[in-house]
Amino acid sequence: MSAWSFLTLPDELRQFAGNNGYADDLTRHYSYDSTVQNYRKVAVGDQVVLRDDSFILGIGRVESIEVEDGRKERLRCPNCGNTGLKTRRKGPLYRCDRAGCRIEFDEPRREWLDVRVHRAVYRDSWQPLKLPVRVDALREIYADGAAQFAIRPLKVDELDRLITSWRMVRPSQEVSAQALLGGHLLALVRQRRGQGTFRRLLLERFGSSCAILGPQPAQALEAAHLYVYAHQAVHDPRGGLLLRRDLHALFDAGLLCVDPDIWQVRVSPTLNLYPDFASLNGRDLSFSADLRPRPEYLAAHFAEARRIGQW
């Protein structure tokens, strides 16, 4: 068995914008694709340490790896083609980080790659750290010197000693026999969720307000891409909704949709056992007609939800 450090960052903390973030769920699974270094080496039974750029967040053991086909958007500098783009708070949205270029611009050059999307599941063995431990604690136990990689190998024996020092129990080696699943998962998400720039555009458009529930703390809101389902390859402010995190998950799973003919919420009958969600069926959207997204995007999402059998 091997051990790995998984780097996970929210959109607003990611240093570069050339690639969008992944749909991680810290306590359940870690997502990556076939462009990520070491993606082939992670295996069922491996120990994992989840970290951000400052702290170690928790540990687990890979119980299964789910795999599906996907497409990945990559952004490049329109001048030199570099993918090292940094987002800006004012003025043009991006700046090229390559020495000798450094131009600022609003619209990058976009390309789409066919990838294999992997999801390493560790939900049953997940243990959060009860006390904060800085990522420096891992420095001496990395098995390589590639600090820029999101997935880095760790020395197993030395990790075991660290886990003991954290007063934690090493995750059990008894894991699911399910090793590798091919094909598509029963979900509408086929690409990564929106980057911070897209979320910022939606916050400027709608304010700190969920499309279904109305005003919510900004920290609870996520950018739901609509044009993923219509294969649109540009950031379109009329191609997204702000949704509270739990509603976004239901939306991505095809359990919650918007009927663009009457601009009302539709909730899958499979949620009838959950009154809080079932009560949303038939609710009008919380924003005015002039802020409505493009109806063709919502229609495509609704059609796909029905196709995969959530209704």
Sequence and secondary structure as in RCSB ss.txt:
>XXXX:A:sequence
MSAWSFLTLPDELRQFAGNNGYADDLTRHYSYDSTVQNYRKVAVGDQVVLRDDSFILGIGRVESIEVEDGRKERL
RCPNCGNTGLKTRRKGPLYRCDRAGCRIEFDEPRREWLDVRVHRAVYRDSWQPLKLPVRVDALREIYADGAAQFA
IRPLKVDELDRLITSWRMVRPSQEVSAQALLGGHLLALVRQRRGQGTFRRLLLERFGSSCAILGPQPAQALEAAH
LYVYAHQAVHDPRGGLLLRRDLHALFDAGLLCVDPDIWQVRVSPTLNLYPDFASLNGRDLSFSADLRPRPEYLAA
HFAEARRIGQW
>XXXX:A:secstr
  EEEEE   GGG S  SB     BTTTEEEEETTSTTTTT  TT EEEEE SSEEEEEEE  EEEEEEEEEEEE
E TTT  S EEE SSSSSEEE STTT  EESS EEEEEEEEEEEEE GGG EEEEEEEEGGGGGGGBSS  TT S
EEEE HHHHHHHHHHTT     S   S  EE S  SSS  S    HHHHHHHHHHH SEETTTEE  GGGEEEEE
STTTTT  S  GGGEEEEEHHHHHHHHTTSEEEETTTTEEEE GGGTT HHHHTTTT B SS GGG   HHHHHH
HHHHHHHTT  
